[in-house]
Each structure stands twice: as structure tokens, then as C-alpha cells.
Amino acid sequence: MKNKRLLFPLFSFYECENIEKYLEKKASQGWMLESISFGWKFKRIDPTALHFSVNYFPKASEFDSCISDDQLRYIDYCEHGGWNLCAQTAQMKIFYTANENPVP
């Protein structure tokens, strides 16, 4: 049985709700998003009911050499609220939580 999977979902960059629903469905099937680049890399997990949140950080750029202090502060703020960083591109940040009623 494979523990990794590379998929190419056809979502627009700003289809937050559709991406969130897609990732929730994948998590319930036993697949967790690991990274986003040319394709979306998933790793096998135990099937779990998770909530996902897609957020955008407009100050970020693909050309930044590293993650800025503002981005690190934003990620820390989200993690303090119970959201774990799942994957990210320069501007898109995807978080997940197992809480039933997560803080938005």
C-alpha cells in the first residue's frame, strides 16, 4: 500500500471553500496534504474528521528568500488559536484542526 500520493487538483488559487471541502474529504479518506508545489503531495494518515482553513498572506512573494517575521508571527497566531500549518506557498497558507468548533 502506498503511503504517499501526488495529485493535481484543478482549483483556482482563490477557491478557498472548495479547497477546504476537498481537503476535509481527503482527510476522511486517510490522506493529509503535506506540501504544494507542482502537484499536491499527500501522506497516508488514519481517516480523521478535520477542518481546514485556506488563508492568504498578500505581503508574501514567490521571490522572497525566506519566510518573513510577519508570516512567522501570523503562523504563530493561528497555531495559538488551535490551527496547525499543513502546507503553504508564498501567499497561500493552509491550516487544519481536529477541534469540532474551531475558532475562525
N, C-alpha and C positions, 0 to 999 in steps of 0.2 A: 504494500500500500504506500502510495506517495505521501510525503509529509510537506511538500512544497508544491505550489501551483502558480503559474504565470498566466494572468488573464488580461484581456484588452477590452474593458467595458467602454461602451460608446456614450459617454456622458459629456455634456458641455461643462466647462470649468465652473460655471455658476449654478448648476443644478443641485443645490445643497440637499433639498428634501429627497430627491431621487437617489442620490449617492448614499445618504443616511439609511434609507429603507433597504437599498441593495446590500449595504454592509451588515445591517441587522439580520437580513435573511441569510447571508453567508455565515455569520457567527452562529446562527441557529442550526446551520448545516455542518458546523465544525470547522470553519475556515476564518482566520483572523488576518486582516490586512497587515502586512509587515512593512512595505515600502511602495512608493510610487515613483516611477521613472518612465522609461519607455513603455513598460507594462506595469500592471499592479501585481506585486508579489504577495501571495498568501501563504500562511503556515497553518498546519493542522492543529486544532485545539479540540477540547471536549465541546460538544454542542452546548452553547450557552446563550441565554437571553441577555443581550447587551443593547445599550442605547449608544448611538453615535451622534456626533455633532461636527459639522464641517464649518470652519471659520476661516476668514480671510484676514491677512495682515498686509494692508496695502503699502506700507513703507518698505517691505522686503522686495528684493530683486533676485533674479537668477544669477546676476553678475556679482552679488556680494560674496566676498571670500570666506566669510564665516557668519554665524548667527549673531545678530546684534544684541546688545544689552536689553533693548526694548522687547525683542522677541523672547529672550530668556525670561524676562520679568512677566510677560504675558503667559508663557507656558507655565511658569511657577504659580501664577494667579489661578489658572484653570485647574492645575493639579491640586491646589489648596481647596478648591471647590468640589473635588471628588472626580475630576475628569483626568484620564490618563492619555498622554500623547501616543497615538497609534502610528501615524505616518505624516509626512509633510513634504511639500515642495517649498519653493521660496515663499509664495504668498498663501498657499492653502495649508491649513493645519487641521488634521482630523483627530478628534479625541473620542474616547469611549468610556463608559462607566457601566457597572453592574447594578447601580442603585435603581430601585423601582421608580422613584420620583426624584429624578436628578434636578439639581439647581440649573436653570437655563444658563 
